[in-house]
Amino acid sequence: MTLQELVHQAASRYLDKIAVCFDECNNQPPVYYTYKTVVNAASELSNFLLLHCDFQGIREIGLYCHPGINLPSWILGILQVPAAYAPIDPDSPPALSIHFMKKCNLKYILVEKQQINKFRSSYETLLNYDTFTVEHNDLVLFRLHWKNVEVSLMLNNSIRRETYEKEKMTKSVNSENSSEEKSEEHMDVRLKHCLAYVLHTSGTTGIPKMVRVPHACIVPNIQHFR
C-alpha cells in the first residue's frame, strides 16, 4: 500500500471530517480542511502535472514552498501522479538546494506563488530553467535544465579541513555506491510506484547525501490514520 492509497482509504470513511489543521500563530483562528477538500485539491494538481509534465525514468517533482494549509494537498497531488515528493526549503542555502536538485536530476519544480520572487532571485544565476512556466492555483510549474550547469557546494569552513574533506568525500562516494547497490538488490527505485519522497542530509559534517524513501518503509509503521 502507498501513502496516497492510505489517505484515500481514510477519506472514504471520513470524507467530511477534518483532515488538516494549520495554525499560523498570528492570533488568528486555525484553518481546517476536510478530507474531501484535501483529496479534491490533490486530484486537480495530479491532473495538472500529468497534462504538463513529460515523465521518463525516475519520477521526482520538487516543491518549493513554506508550510501551510495547502501543503498536504500538494504533496498528495504529487504522490498520486505517481511521483516522489522532493521538498526544497526556501530558507535553505541555494548552493545546498542546487546540489540536492541536481542529484535528484529534477526536471520539474512546483514553486509557491508567494515565493516566486525569492526563487528567481536565489537561483537565476545558479540554475537553468526555460520560459516554460504554467500556473495552477497557488503554484507555478518550472521545467529545469541541467546541461552545462556547474554546482559548487560551499560548506562551512569551520568544519572543512583539507585532509578531513578528502576522507569524507571518499566515504561519501563509497557510502552512496554501497547504498545504491543494496537498494538495487531489494527494490528498483525507478519504479513509478516505489518512492514516496526524497530528502538530503544536513551537510553540516560533509557533503550532503541523498535519502530516497519508498512507500514500503513508511506505511507499515502507521498504526492509525484519522
N, C-alpha and C positions, 0 to 999 in steps of 0.2 A: 504494500500500500504506500502511496505517496502522500506528501503533506497536503496537496490540493484535494486529493480524494478524502482525506480525513476531515478537511474543512467542509466539503460538500456533504459528507455524511452527517456532520453536526448541523449544517444548515437545513437539511431535510427534516430534522426533528425540531429545530428551534428557529424556524425562519424569521419569526417576528420578535425574537428575543435579542437582547443586547449582545453584540459580538465584540465590539471595540469601544473603549472609553479612553479619551485623551484629555489631559488637563495641562494647559499651557502655563499654569501657575502665574496667571496675570490678573488674579482677583475676579476672573470671570468663571461662570459655571462650566464644568467639563462638557465636552461634546461626545455624543453617543451615536454609534451606527449599529443597526441591526444586521443579522446575518444576510437578510435579503439585500440590503443596501451594499454591503461589502461584496457579495457574490456578483451582483449585477454590474457594479463598477469594475470588478476584476474581469468579467466576461467582455465588457466593452474594450478594455485595454488589450486583452488577448487577441480579439478580432482585429484591432488596430495594428498590432505588431505583426500578425500573420499577413496582413494586407501590404505592409510597407517594408518588411524585412525579408531578406533572402538568406535562409538558414542553410548552412553547409557545415559539416564536421561538428565540433563541439558547440553546443548552443549555450552561450552565456551572454546575458544582457546586463550592462551596467545601469545603476540607478544612483544619480547624483542628487541628493536631497537631504533635508533635515527631518527629524522625526515629526510626525503629525498624524491627524486622524485618517488621512488617506493612505498612509504608508502600507498598512496590511493589505488593502485592496490592490495597490501597485505591485507588491511582492506576489500576491496570489495571481494577478494577471500575468506576470512573467512566468511563474511556475506552470500555469495552465497551457502555455504555448505548445509543448512544454520547453522550458529553458531554465537554466540555472541563474539565480539572482546573485549579482556581483555588486555589493554596496560600495559606493565611492563617497567618502566623507568630505563635505565642502570645507571643513576645518582642518583636514589633514594636509601636510605639506605637499604641494603639487608634484615635486620630484618623486615622492614616495608613491603617490597615486598613479603617476605615469608609469613607474616601474611595475606596479600591480596590473594596470590595464594592458600593458604590453605583454606581460607574462600570460595574461588571460587571452591575449590576442583578440580583444574585444572589437567587434565590428560595429556594434551599436551601443549607444548610451542614452538613457532617458534622463533629462535634466528638468528639475522642478522649475517652473517659470519664474518663481521668486528668486531663484539662484542663477538665472541666466547671465546677468552681468558679471557675477563673481566667477562663473565658469569660464566665460570668454576672457576676462582679464587674467585669470590664473593660468590658462592653457593656450592662449593664442600664439605664444612664442615657443611652446613646448610640444604641441600636439597638432597633427594634421587632421582636419575634418573638412569635408566638402560642403558645398552650399545646400546639400540635401538636408533640409530640416522640415519636419512635419509636426504640427501641433495636435495635441489631444488633451482637451480639458486643461488641466493644470500642468501638463508635461510637454516637453519638446524633445523629439527624437533626432539624434545626430548620428550620422554614419562616419565612422572613423577610418583613417588610412595610416598604416604603419610603415609604408615604403619610405626609406631614407630618413626615418626618424631615429635620432640618437638619444638614448636615455642615459643620463648621468645621475646616479643616485648619490646625493650628498648626505653622508652620515655624520653624526655628532663627532666632532674632533676629539672630544674628551674620552671617547671610547674607541678611538681608532689609533692603533699603533701599527706601523708597517708590518712587522712580523705577525702580530695578532690578526690583522686583517687577512693576510695571506693564508693563515691557518683556518680562519673562519670561512674564507671563500672555498678552500679545499673541502672542508667539512660540509659546507652548504651544498656544493655540487654533488658530493658523494651521497649526501642525505637525500637530495632530490632524486638522483638517479635510482637510489635504493627504494625510495617510496614509489616511484613510477613503476619499477619492476614488480614490487609487491602488489600494487593496485592492478597491474595487468594480469597478475596471476589470479586475482579474486574477482575483479569486476572490470568492465570496459567503460571508462568514464566518458567515452564518446557517444554512448547510447543516449538518445534524447530523453529517456525517462529516468536516467540514473542519478544525475546530480541535482541537489536542492539549492545549494549556494556555494560561492567561492569567496574565501577570505584570505587575508595575509597576516603573518605575524607582525609584531610591532616594529621590528627592525632596530630596537634600542641597543642590541648587543651584536649586531652584524647585518648582513644582507637579509631583508625580509623574505620569508619562504611562503610559497603558496599552500593553501589548505583547501582542498576540494572535498566537500562533504556530501555524500549521497543520501538519498531519502532513507535508505536501509539503516543508516546509522542514527537516525533521528526518531522515526516513527515507533520502533519497538519500545523506546524509553518513555513514551507518552501514555500514561495510565488513564487520564481523564481529559476530555476536551469539551468544554462547555462555554 
